[in-house]
Amino acid sequence: MSSKVSVLPTIRAHFQTLRDDTTNTVHRPDLAIFFGLPAVAGVAMAVKQVRLQDVSSYLGGLAVFTALLFGLVIFVFQLRLQLQDRDDQLRRANQEELIDQLFYNVNYSVLLGILTTTVGVVAASTADGDRGAPVWVSALLVTLASHLLLTIFMCIKRVHASYNTVIDERTVRR
């Protein structure tokens, strides 16, 4: 794949954030939660032969959400540049690491959003009237959407942790 369109660096960087801080090894519970739970949801959909209805409505919201995520990744990038330029006490390694991890996770979320939107387009275009989207597309869409949702929750957790780092540092300086 051409290096101009390769998303592998984004995927690799995201996976690096799923490491245990003490051992620097892959944190298996993270893999189970972020990949196992969505896979189980998708398999359950397929086994029960569930078909998603009215995928077009879902697709519109997902496309807007993905665009907002893209705006967020630009904001986090800008925030990291501002943090790098600072020379005061607020610039800490832990703060920078949290912002870097947030960037990698949000960037990955944008990629997931684009992929999920693409699958949503396939689901909407292959939907069969009252029966809904095909089972396999419905299962894949639920898997990707679940994975995206869990990744967004991780981003929220990182924002919270980063905020607490700033608050803790200000409290110590008083």
C-alpha positions in Angstrom: 0.0 0.0 0.0 1.3 3.5 -0.8 2.7 5.3 2.2 0.4 8.3 1.3 -2.8 6.3 2.1 -1.5 3.8 4.7 -3.3 3.9 8.0 -1.0 1.4 9.6 0.9 4.1 11.6 -2.4 5.2 13.1 -3.3 1.6 14.0 0.1 0.9 15.4 0.1 4.1 17.6 -3.3 3.2 18.9 -2.2 -0.3 19.9 0.8 1.1 21.7 -1.7 2.9 24.0 -3.1 -0.5 25.0 0.0 -1.5 26.9 0.5 -2.0 30.6 2.5 0.9 32.0 4.5 -1.2 34.4 5.5 -4.1 32.1 5.2 -2.4 28.7 3.4 -5.5 27.4 0.1 -5.7 25.7 -2.6 -5.3 28.4 -4.8 -8.4 27.6 -7.9 -7.1 29.5 -7.9 -4.0 27.1 -7.8 -6.3 24.1 -10.7 -8.3 25.6 -12.8 -5.2 26.2 -12.0 -3.2 23.1 -12.0 -6.1 20.6 -13.6 -9.1 22.3 -16.8 -7.4 23.5 -17.6 -5.9 20.0 -16.8 -9.2 18.4 -19.1 -11.0 20.7 -21.9 -8.5 20.0 -21.4 -9.0 16.2 -21.4 -12.8 16.5 -24.5 -12.7 18.6 -26.2 -10.6 16.0 -25.2 -13.0 13.3 -26.2 -16.1 15.2 -29.6 -14.6 16.0 -30.0 -13.5 12.4 -30.7 -9.9 13.5 -31.1 -7.3 10.7 -30.7 -3.6 11.3 -33.6 -1.5 10.2 -33.5 2.1 8.9 -29.7 2.2 8.6 -29.9 5.5 6.7 -30.9 7.4 9.8 -28.0 5.9 11.8 -25.7 6.6 8.9 -26.4 10.4 8.9 -25.6 10.6 12.6 -22.5 8.5 12.3 -21.1 10.7 9.5 -21.6 13.9 11.5 -20.0 12.2 14.5 -17.0 11.2 12.5 -16.6 14.7 11.1 -16.7 16.1 14.7 -14.0 13.5 15.7 -11.8 14.8 12.8 -12.2 18.3 14.2 -11.2 17.0 17.6 -8.1 15.3 16.4 -7.0 18.6 14.9 -7.7 20.3 18.2 -5.7 17.7 20.2 -2.8 18.1 17.7 -2.8 21.9 18.3 -3.0 21.4 22.0 0.1 19.2 21.9 2.0 21.8 20.0 1.0 24.4 22.5 2.1 22.2 25.4 5.4 21.6 23.7 6.1 25.3 23.4 5.4 25.9 27.1 8.4 26.1 29.4 6.6 26.3 32.8 5.8 23.9 35.5 2.6 22.6 33.7 4.7 20.9 31.1 5.2 17.4 32.6 6.1 14.1 30.9 2.9 12.5 32.2 0.8 15.3 30.8 2.5 15.1 27.4 2.1 11.3 27.4 -1.6 11.5 28.1 -2.1 14.1 25.4 -0.1 11.9 22.9 -2.2 8.9 23.8 -5.4 10.9 23.4 -4.2 12.0 20.0 -3.5 8.4 18.9 -6.9 7.2 20.3 -8.9 10.1 18.7 -7.0 9.6 15.4 -7.9 5.9 15.5 -11.5 6.8 16.3 -11.6 8.9 13.1 -10.4 5.9 11.2 -13.0 3.7 12.8 -15.7 6.3 12.1 -14.8 6.4 8.4 -14.7 2.6 8.3 -18.0 2.3 10.2 -19.6 4.9 7.9 -18.5 3.0 4.9 -20.0 -0.2 6.2 -23.1 1.8 7.0 -23.3 2.9 3.3 -23.1 -0.7 2.3 -25.8 -1.6 4.8 -28.1 1.1 3.6 -27.6 0.3 0.0 -28.1 -3.5 0.5 -31.1 -3.1 2.8 -34.1 -5.1 1.6 -37.3 -3.0 2.3 -38.9 -4.2 5.5 -36.4 -6.9 6.1 -33.5 -4.4 6.7 -29.8 -4.8 6.0 -28.3 -8.2 5.5 -27.3 -10.1 8.6 -23.6 -10.1 7.9 -23.5 -6.3 7.3 -25.7 -5.7 10.4 -23.3 -7.8 12.5 -20.2 -6.0 11.1 -21.9 -2.6 11.7 -22.7 -3.4 15.3 -19.1 -4.8 15.9 -17.5 -1.6 14.5 -19.9 0.8 16.2 -19.4 -1.0 19.5 -15.6 -0.8 19.1 -15.9 2.9 18.2 -18.0 3.6 21.2 -15.6 1.9 23.6 -12.7 3.7 22.0 -14.5 7.0 22.5 -15.0 6.1 26.2 -11.2 5.6 26.5 -10.7 9.0 24.9 -13.0 10.5 27.5 -11.0 8.8 30.3 -7.8 10.2 28.9 -9.2 13.7 28.8 -10.3 13.3 32.4 -6.9 12.0 33.5 -5.1 14.8 31.7 -7.3 17.4 33.3 -6.7 15.8 36.7 -2.9 16.0 36.1 -3.2 19.8 35.5 -5.4 20.3 38.6 -3.0 18.2 40.7 0.0 20.2 39.6 -1.7 23.5 40.3 -2.7 22.3 43.8 0.9 21.3 44.5 2.2 24.7 43.5 -0.1 26.6 45.8 
